[in-house]
Amino acid sequence: MASSKPYVILSAAMSIDGKIATRTGKSGLSSGSDLTRVHKVRGSVDAILVGKNTVSVDNPSLTVRRVKGRNPIRLILDPRATISHGSKIVKTSKTIPTIIVVSEMASSRKALLLAKKGLQVIRCGKVGIDLKKLLSILAKQGIKKILVEGGGTTNWYFLKERLVDEILVTVTPYIVGGKESVSLVEGHGFDDISYSFKLKQVKRIGNEIVLRYVL
């Protein structure tokens, strides 16, 4: 019997003080060795997911390049369908399967333009994205494992809804600091300390440590 939702892995690289980007948006924390590890993980999942802000700031390709492997389906959360048509994601959407998830607030015109660019458009949620409903839709499409690569706000919404099954975090040897820097998990935050994961693996890669937690 098929699962009602895909297995969700939250993946990130953070500084010693828990930041994933500086106040100016710079986020190149991982070493080359860790990026190779990340690309291996990407090659093992069915889809990779980020929020629209990550696309705007980093303009990523979200592909497997450092190792041999297939590119996962790319999932972009973009409630109002405002992703730049000049982004690498949109420009390569006809060769790499890409799904953009919008809410009912997105105009039909914008959604149609993205569809013409080669993206599959899924409407899911009235104002924001209904993540539980989205994961159910994706499971029906045969997507069994998703890698969530943030940023901090996207991480929060997945954790808030208790949709994360595994966390892979690389602790890098940097200090970022600052109230305006992006933390691993942003959002409102939980009121108490009760939501926990079990540490399953600790791996050292040079001057970095990769932590693997599961529910």
C-alpha positions in Angstrom: 0.0 0.0 0.0 1.4 3.4 -1.0 2.3 5.9 1.8 0.0 8.9 2.2 3.1 11.2 2.0 6.6 11.0 0.8 9.6 10.5 3.2 10.9 14.0 3.9 14.6 14.8 4.6 15.5 18.3 5.7 19.0 19.2 4.6 21.2 22.2 5.4 24.6 23.5 6.1 24.8 25.9 9.1 27.4 27.8 11.0 28.5 26.9 14.5 25.9 29.4 15.8 23.1 27.9 13.7 22.9 30.3 10.8 22.4 29.2 7.2 23.0 32.6 5.6 24.4 36.0 6.5 22.2 39.1 6.8 23.1 39.9 3.2 22.0 36.5 2.0 25.4 34.9 1.5 25.1 31.2 2.1 28.3 29.4 0.8 29.1 27.6 4.1 29.7 24.0 2.8 33.1 22.8 1.7 33.6 21.1 -1.7 33.6 17.7 0.1 30.3 18.4 1.8 28.7 19.6 -1.5 29.7 16.3 -3.1 28.0 14.5 -0.2 24.9 16.7 -0.8 24.8 15.9 -4.5 25.0 12.2 -3.7 21.9 12.6 -1.5 20.2 14.6 -4.2 20.8 11.7 -6.6 19.1 9.3 -4.2 15.7 11.2 -3.8 12.8 11.6 -6.1 12.4 15.4 -5.7 14.2 18.4 -4.2 12.3 21.3 -2.7 13.0 24.9 -1.9 11.0 28.1 -1.4 10.9 30.9 -4.0 13.1 33.1 -1.8 15.9 30.6 -2.1 15.6 30.8 -5.9 15.5 34.6 -5.8 18.6 34.9 -3.5 20.8 32.0 -4.7 19.5 31.3 -8.2 20.3 27.6 -7.8 20.2 24.8 -10.4 19.2 22.1 -7.9 20.8 19.4 -10.0 23.2 16.6 -9.5 26.6 17.8 -10.9 29.4 16.7 -8.6 28.6 12.9 -8.8 27.0 10.6 -11.4 23.3 10.4 -10.9 19.9 11.5 -12.1 18.5 14.9 -11.4 15.6 14.8 -9.1 12.3 16.6 -9.8 12.6 20.2 -8.7 9.8 21.5 -6.5 9.5 25.3 -5.9 7.0 26.7 -3.4 5.8 30.0 -4.8 2.4 31.1 -3.5 1.9 34.0 -5.9 3.8 32.6 -8.9 6.4 35.4 -8.8 9.5 33.4 -9.7 11.8 35.1 -12.1 11.5 33.8 -15.7 15.3 34.5 -16.0 16.2 32.1 -13.1 18.1 28.9 -13.9 15.1 26.9 -12.6 12.7 28.3 -15.2 15.3 28.4 -18.0 16.0 24.6 -17.6 12.5 23.5 -16.9 12.0 21.9 -20.3 14.9 19.6 -19.8 14.7 19.0 -16.0 11.2 18.1 -14.6 10.1 21.0 -12.5 7.0 21.6 -10.4 6.0 25.0 -9.1 3.4 25.0 -6.3 1.2 28.1 -6.1 -1.8 29.1 -4.0 -5.2 30.4 -5.1 -3.7 33.9 -4.8 -1.6 33.3 -7.9 -3.1 34.8 -11.0 -4.1 32.5 -13.8 -2.1 34.5 -16.3 1.1 34.0 -14.3 0.4 30.3 -13.8 -0.2 29.9 -17.5 3.0 31.6 -18.5 5.0 29.3 -16.2 3.2 26.3 -17.7 4.2 27.5 -21.2 7.8 27.6 -19.9 7.6 23.9 -19.2 6.8 23.9 -15.5 4.1 21.7 -14.0 1.8 24.0 -11.9 0.1 22.7 -8.9 -2.4 24.9 -7.0 -2.5 23.9 -3.3 -3.7 26.3 -0.6 -5.8 29.4 -0.4 -3.2 32.0 0.6 -0.1 30.0 1.5 0.8 26.5 0.4 -1.0 23.6 2.1 1.9 21.3 2.7 0.0 18.3 3.9 -2.2 18.4 0.9 0.8 18.9 -1.4 2.6 15.9 0.0 -0.5 13.8 -0.6 -0.7 15.0 -4.2 3.0 14.2 -4.7 2.7 10.8 -3.2 -0.1 10.0 -5.8 2.3 11.1 -8.5 4.8 8.5 -7.3 7.2 10.7 -5.4 8.4 8.7 -2.4 11.3 10.7 -1.1 11.8 14.5 -1.0 14.9 16.5 0.0 14.0 19.9 1.5 16.8 22.4 1.1 15.2 25.4 2.8 15.6 28.2 3.5 14.8 28.9 7.1 11.1 29.8 6.6 10.4 26.8 4.4 12.1 24.6 7.1 9.9 26.1 9.7 6.7 25.3 7.9 7.7 21.7 7.3 8.7 21.3 11.0 5.6 23.2 12.3 3.4 20.7 10.5 5.5 17.8 11.7 6.2 16.6 8.2 9.9 16.0 8.5 11.2 12.4 8.9 14.9 13.0 8.9 17.3 15.9 9.3 20.8 16.1 7.8 22.7 19.1 9.1 26.3 19.9 8.3 27.9 22.0 11.1 30.6 24.2 9.4 33.5 26.0 11.2 32.1 29.5 10.8 30.5 32.1 13.0 27.9 34.4 11.4 26.0 36.1 14.2 23.4 38.8 13.8 19.7 39.0 14.4 19.0 39.6 10.7 21.0 36.5 9.6 19.0 33.5 8.6 18.7 30.7 11.1 18.3 27.0 10.3 14.6 27.3 11.3 12.9 30.7 11.2 9.2 31.4 11.7 7.3 31.9 14.9 8.9 29.0 16.8 7.4 26.5 19.2 6.2 27.5 22.7 7.8 24.6 24.5 10.7 22.2 24.1 9.1 18.9 23.2 9.7 18.2 19.5 12.8 16.1 19.2 14.6 13.8 16.9 17.0 10.9 17.6 20.7 11.2 16.6 21.5 8.3 14.3 24.9 9.2 12.8 27.8 11.6 13.3 30.3 11.9 10.4 33.3 14.1 10.2 34.3 15.5 6.9 37.5 17.5 7.3 36.6 20.5 9.4 32.9 19.8 9.3 30.5 17.5 11.1 27.4 16.0 9.5 24.6 15.1 11.9 21.8 12.7 10.9 18.7 12.8 13.0 15.5 10.7 12.5 12.1 10.7 14.2 
